[in-house]
Every structure is written in C-alpha cells, then in structure tokens.
C-alpha cells in the first residue's frame, strides 16, 4: 500500500499469497491431507441410543489414500469390498485392540494385588496368610 493510497480511499490489492491463505482456510482437513497425499480419517459423529447406552454408532470420514493404506495392510478381504467395508473392518480391529488392552491391564492389576487374611489367634497375636 502506497503512502497516498490511504488518503485516496483505495483498498490495497490482494496478492496471490493472500488468496492462497484465504483458500487454505476454507479447505477442510480432509482436503488438505488429500492435496498433500496423506491419509485422512476422522470421526464425524457419535450417536448413542438414549434407551440403551451400550448401543451406539460412529460416522467416519476418510480419503482414498487412507483406504489405499488399509488395502496394502491387508484389510481388503474380497475383490468386491467397498471402501466402507474396508474402513469398517479396520475400525472394528481398532476397537478390539482397545478392549484387549483394557482387559490385559485389568488382569495385570488383579495379578499384582496380593490379598492377605488376618486371623486373631488370641493373646494379642494374629496369624497373617
């Protein structure tokens, strides 16, 4: 912006850099990842049945690069698997791992806790086993 532009009520011209920044702000995380050639997956929503809190559903969003990575990792079981089938298989596997890790941690805690029993044997003495 020149010194006299302000007095002439001229607005400064936007540069291509300003336009790039504005466009970047409008793009979603998925679009940005796709442009960079990076995998993308996100949870869009979580719905829980208010009558049965054990029931719920996730809505996921992903890009083609993410699905390609899953296919290379062996998540495609049949030639006619859709992208949704492949991502669902992956997500179920992630959930299984979370459950197994939680179970293993609880088992480790249970195994490390030692229970003792005290029995009063009289005369101010106790038997501890």
N, C-alpha and C positions, 0 to 999 in steps of 0.2 A: 504494500500500500504506500503510495507516494505521500508526501507531506501535504499537498494541496487537495488530494482526493477526499480527505475528511471534510474539508470546507465546501467542496462541491457536492456533498451528499452522495458520493459514489460509493457503492459497496465494492470491497475487494473481490477480484475474480477468484473463484475456487480453482485450485490447482488439481492436477491429476492425483496427487498424493492425498488431498482432502477427499476426493471422490472415492479413492480406494479404501480409506478409513471408514467412510460412511457406508460403503457396500459391505465391508467386513463386519460392521456392527449389525447389519441386517441379516447376515447369514447365520444359520443355525450351527450348533456344534457339529451336527452330522454333516452338513455341507462343507464345513471347514476341514473335517477329518477326511472326507471323501476327496476333496481337492488335493490334500497332502498325500493321498494314497495310504492313509492309515485306517486301521479297523475302528469301527464305532459300534457300540451297543449301549443302550440306556433303558432304564425303567421309566416309562411314561406315566403309568398309573398303577395303583394297587387298590383293588376292590375287595372288601371283606363283607361276608354275609353277616348282617347285624343279628340274625337269629341263631347263627352258629359260627362263632368266632374261629373255629377250626377250618372253615372253608374260605377260600379267597382265590384271587386271580391277579396275575401281573400282566400288564401290557408292555411289551418290549418294542423297541425300535432299533434297527441296525442298518448297516450299509453292506454293499456287495463284498467289500474287502474282508469284513468280519466273517461272512459266510464262506468265502474262499479259504480263509484260515481254518475254519471248522472242518471243511471238506478235507483239507490236507491233513488235519489232525485225526481223521477217521470217523467223523460224526455222520457222514452220509452212508446209510446202510443199503439203500436201494436206489436204482437209477431214477426212479420217479419221485424221490423225496423232494418236497418243496423246500424253499428257504425256511419257511415257518417250521416244518418238521425237523430240520437240522438244528435250528436255534432252540427249539423246544427240547430236543434231545440233550443239547449242551446244558440248558438251564436246569433240567432235571438232574443231570450229573452234578452240577454245582450244588444244588440243594441237598443231594445225597451226601456229598463231601462235608457240608456244614453239619448235617445230622450226625455223621460218623465222628467228626472231630469233637463235637459236643459230648457224644456218648463216651468216647475214649478219655476225654478229660474228666468226666464224672467217675469213670471206672478207676482212673489213676488216683483220684482223690479218695475214693472209697477204699482202695487197696492200701493207701498210705496211712490211713487213720487206724490207730490201734485202740481197741476198746479194752478197758480194764474193769474188773469186778472187785469190789471190796466186800469182805465178809468179816463182821465183828466176831472174834473168837474169845472175847472176854478178857478180863484183866488189863484193859486198856490197849489190847493188841488187835491188829487187823491182819487178815490174810488177803493179799492182793494177787490176782491172777489175770 
